[in-house]
């Protein structure tokens, strides 16, 4: 199985080692998923948006290319090719102000462009991959669903992937902020159960 991880955090995936002032639970989740995939002998391709200095802004020329069904840029075409060969795509990012960061939004805007839509196919991606979303937030998951209406699932499942014909979708949110190191580690140790 080929897994593509799309990772969005300013500290990059290198921040998984719990070093003071350079640590990210998102990065720890990503590293644990990489370890699980390697144990299962799956191939893993990591798109680290900040490491790549990806530009999420849809500039005038980008939008013109999008409308004309032309490639937006070399990097977005490379990202699309990598996603197109995946059996499983895993997005990992923090929830900020109840939605995804700008890099993830820009990735969706620019990579899933009109030039990749094939009328004869119900899926934007030929392998019809599983889509997993792993998020980290300060807001407890239940409150996020009840008070804010779960915008991540609405935007990504209904508003994005369903429209692309990609219906194998799951979202898992983690709230490590007020948990002990033992409980944080336990969440990481149990990540495998979400990847089925």
Protein Blocks (a to p, Z undefined) as FASTA:
>chain_A
ZZddddddfkljmlmnopghiacfklmmmmmmmmmmmmnopacddddfklnopafbdcfk
lmmmmmnopafblklmmmmmmmmmpcbdcdddddeehiacfklmmmmmmmmgfklpcfkb
cbfblnlpadddddddfbdfklmmmmnopmmlmmmmmmmmmmnopabccdddddfklgcf
klmmmmmmmmmmmmZZ
